[in-house]
Amino acid sequence: MELLLATCAVIWSLEDNSCLLPEVRKQISDSSNKVVVSAVSVWEIEIKRKNDSLKPQII
């Protein structure tokens, strides 16, 4: 299965945040799935990083 992660899902996955449902975390971790991230998500994360909106250890 191919999974396109929303920006919040990428961040929550990296943070190990409980907002990410266990089933979603399981699908992301499943090596038989292809996980992709939009270039827009990378851009959004960079904006959050520059605004100090992310935990320092994440990105």
C-alpha positions as a Markdown table, in Angstrom:
| # | Residue | x | y | z |
|---|---|---|---|---|
| 1 | Met | 0.0 | 0.0 | 0.0 |
| 2 | Glu | 1.2 | 3.5 | -0.7 |
| 3 | Leu | 0.7 | 6.1 | 2.1 |
| 4 | Leu | 0.8 | 9.8 | 1.5 |
| 5 | Leu | 1.3 | 11.4 | 4.9 |
| 6 | Ala | -0.2 | 14.7 | 5.8 |
| 7 | Thr | 2.2 | 17.2 | 7.4 |
| 8 | Cys | 0.8 | 16.6 | 10.9 |
| 9 | Ala | 1.1 | 12.8 | 10.5 |
| 10 | Val | 4.8 | 13.2 | 9.6 |
| 11 | Ile | 5.5 | 15.4 | 12.6 |
| 12 | Trp | 3.5 | 13.2 | 15.0 |
| 13 | Ser | 5.3 | 10.1 | 13.7 |
| 14 | Leu | 8.7 | 11.7 | 14.3 |
| 15 | Glu | 7.6 | 12.9 | 17.7 |
| 16 | Asp | 6.1 | 9.6 | 18.6 |
| 17 | Asn | 3.0 | 11.7 | 19.5 |
| 18 | Ser | -0.1 | 9.9 | 20.8 |
| 19 | Cys | -2.3 | 11.9 | 18.4 |
| 20 | Leu | -1.2 | 9.4 | 15.8 |
| 21 | Leu | -3.6 | 6.5 | 16.1 |
| 22 | Pro | -2.0 | 3.1 | 16.8 |
| 23 | Glu | -3.3 | 1.6 | 13.5 |
| 24 | Val | -1.8 | 4.5 | 11.5 |
| 25 | Arg | 1.5 | 4.1 | 13.3 |
| 26 | Lys | 1.4 | 0.4 | 12.5 |
| 27 | Gln | 0.8 | 1.1 | 8.8 |
| 28 | Ile | 3.6 | 3.7 | 8.7 |
| 29 | Ser | 6.0 | 1.2 | 10.3 |
| 30 | Asp | 5.0 | -1.7 | 8.0 |
| 31 | Ser | 8.0 | -2.2 | 5.7 |
| 32 | Ser | 5.6 | -3.6 | 3.0 |
| 33 | Asn | 4.0 | -0.2 | 2.7 |
| 34 | Lys | 5.5 | 2.7 | 0.7 |
| 35 | Val | 5.4 | 5.9 | 2.8 |
| 36 | Val | 5.7 | 9.2 | 0.9 |
| 37 | Val | 5.7 | 12.8 | 2.0 |
| 38 | Ser | 4.7 | 15.7 | -0.2 |
| 39 | Ala | 7.2 | 18.5 | -1.0 |
| 40 | Val | 4.6 | 20.8 | 0.5 |
| 41 | Ser | 4.9 | 19.0 | 3.8 |
| 42 | Val | 8.7 | 19.5 | 3.7 |
| 43 | Trp | 8.0 | 23.3 | 3.1 |
| 44 | Glu | 5.5 | 23.4 | 6.0 |
| 45 | Ile | 7.9 | 21.7 | 8.4 |
| 46 | Glu | 10.7 | 24.1 | 7.4 |
| 47 | Ile | 8.3 | 27.1 | 8.2 |
| 48 | Lys | 7.4 | 25.6 | 11.6 |
| 49 | Arg | 11.1 | 24.9 | 12.3 |
| 50 | Lys | 12.0 | 28.6 | 11.4 |
| 51 | Asn | 9.2 | 29.8 | 13.7 |
| 52 | Asp | 10.4 | 27.5 | 16.5 |
| 53 | Ser | 7.1 | 25.7 | 16.5 |
| 54 | Leu | 8.7 | 22.2 | 16.5 |
| 55 | Lys | 10.4 | 20.3 | 19.3 |
| 56 | Pro | 14.2 | 20.8 | 18.7 |
| 57 | Gln | 14.9 | 17.0 | 18.5 |
| 58 | Ile | 12.5 | 16.4 | 15.7 |
| 59 | Ile | 14.0 | 18.2 | 12.7 |
